[in-house]
Amino acid sequence: MATKYLNDLVQSEQRRSDEKYISAVIQSERYKPKKYKHFISMPSDLFYEIKKFRLISIYDYVIDGSAYFEFLSESVVISFVSLYMCEDLHRKIDHYLVVKFSGDYPLIRGGIFF
């Protein structure tokens, strides 16, 4: 019982540490610039789950300036410069959720791609 509480506390502090680092250090606590026109909003738990399974690499997005992160009380909003990046992450999250709840991904995509 005490170890579960301790683990939850450590995870909570790690989340707060990540959020503060991204918001304060990398994004310099500035308001979201207008160039970020497309966004995905998700529950905080889902965000940390996809981060844990490396579906998203926060630092790749932040380093090249293609995404802006907002950490709200119960959700995380990721804003993107390009629609393609927003759609790509959206597809990855959808794929992850379908596999998580059904066990496999039932769609197969094919064709001739140039």
N, C-alpha and C positions, 0 to 999 in steps of 0.2 A: 504494500500500500504506500509506504513512504518512498520507495524507489520510483513508483509511477508518478507520484507528485513531484519528485525531484527531476525526473525526466521531462515532465511537462513544463516545469519551471525553466529548465535549461533550454528547451526548444523555444519557449516564449522569449527568453532573453536573446537567443540567437536571431530570431525574427526581428526583434526591435533593433538589434545591432545592425543587421543588414539594411533595414529600412532607413535608419539614421545615416548610415554610410552613404547609401545611394542618394538620399535626399539632401543631406548637408554637404558632403564632400564632393561628390561627383556632379550633382545638378546645382550645386551652390545655393540651394534653397530659393531658387528663382521661380517665378511663375512660369507656367507652361507657355513656351513660345507659340506663335500662331502657325508656324510651319507644320506642326503636328496636327493633321486633319482627320486621321482615322484612328479609332480606338477600339479596344476590347476591355470590357469590364467583367470581372469574375470574383467569386468569393475568395477571401484570403486563404482559406484552407486549400482550395483547388490550386491557387497560385503556388503555394509552398510545396504541394504535392508534385506538380509538373516541374518545379525547380529541382526537387529531390531526385526525380527520375530523369533529369537532364534533357527535358523536352525544350527547355528554354535556358539560354545562357544570358543572364542579365548583362554581364560585362561586355559581351560582344555587341549588344544593342547600344549600350551606353558609350562605349569607346568610339564608335563611328558616328554617334549622334543620331541614329535612326529611330530611337524610341525614347519616350519620356515616361517615367514611372510615378504614379501617385498612389500613396498608401493611405487609404481611408480607414475608418474604424472597423468595418466588416468586409471591405472589398479592396481590390487592387485594380487600378485603371492603367492600361498600357496604351499610350498614344504613339502613333507611327507617322512618319513623313509620307511613306508610300503605301498605297492600297495593297500592293503585292505582298509586302511584309506582314501587313495585318491579316490578309487572307491566308498566308502561309502558316502563321501561328494559329489562326482559327482552325484550319484543317488539321494541324498536328494535335490540337486539344480535342477536337471532335473524334479523331482516330483513337486517341488515348482513352477517351471516355467509352466509346463503343467497345473496344477491346476489354476494358476494365469490367464493364457490366455484362457483356455477352460471352466473353471468352475468346472470340476471334473477330476478324473484320470480314463481313460477308461480301463486300464489293471488290471486284477485280476490274482494274482499268487497263485498257490496252489501246492499240492503234499505231498509226505511223506518226512519229514526232520528228520534226525537222529542226 
